[in-house]
Amino acid sequence: MARILIVDDDPAILDILGAYLRADGHTVLEARDGLHAQRELPGADLAIVDWMLPGQSGLELARQQRRAQPDFPLLLLTARGEEEDRLRGLDAGADDYVTKPFSPREVVARVRALLRRARLGPSVAVAGLSLDEGRRAAQLDGQDLPLSRLEFDLLLTLARHPGFVWSRARLLERVWGPDFPGVERVVDVHMAALRRKLGEQPDQPRFIETVRGVGYRFREDG
């Protein structure tokens, strides 16, 4: 199985998560702060990181790890449950997010899912739609889908986090970059082009739903 690093300064969380993960067949590594975590990360296959750590925050640790290893699976663990906080965590580089109090069994299930994704590579496959980030290739119902770079990145961002509502401002920052001087309307223009290629009508979404007054989300059921 995998080597799982748990980064948390709460001994009770280290004990209970460690016990459940070992029972699932994993080797468990532990760290109680960001400095110790950095020493352990090279030997880990996945990390579970608490947001609030002494010294360096879990958010900053996630950012650093994402820069060092873009495909490293990381789950953020925190008491912060607001949508904005969840999006901050995902933006920082977390692949998944669990709020406290949590079910250890749910954490183990999410770890399994992250490990499966890591072994399959950075791709998305749901309801006839396939996205391969490494090859920058997309297929829909077995046919190649000719997407521009921005359309591919938009679709990949949404598809990786089904059910999350992304504001136009957030998509603009995530896909175009924080220094892009354009206005939020550009997101709608590219989204309309993407939906045409997906064969969607605004009132009959197959993959992408408009959340009125907010932005867009990827349908969880495809």
Secondary structure, 3 states (H helix, E strand, C coil): CCEEEEECCCHHHHHHHHHHHHHCCCEEEEECCHHHHHHHHHHCCEEEEECCCCCCCHHHHHHHHHHHCCCCCEEEEECCCCHHHHHHHHHHCCCEEEECCCCHHHHHHHHHHHHHHHHHCCEEEECCEEEECCCCEEEECCEECCCCHHHHHHHHHHHHCCCCCEEHHHHHHHHHCCCCCCCCHHHHHHHHHHHHHCCCECCECCCEEEECCCEEEECCCC
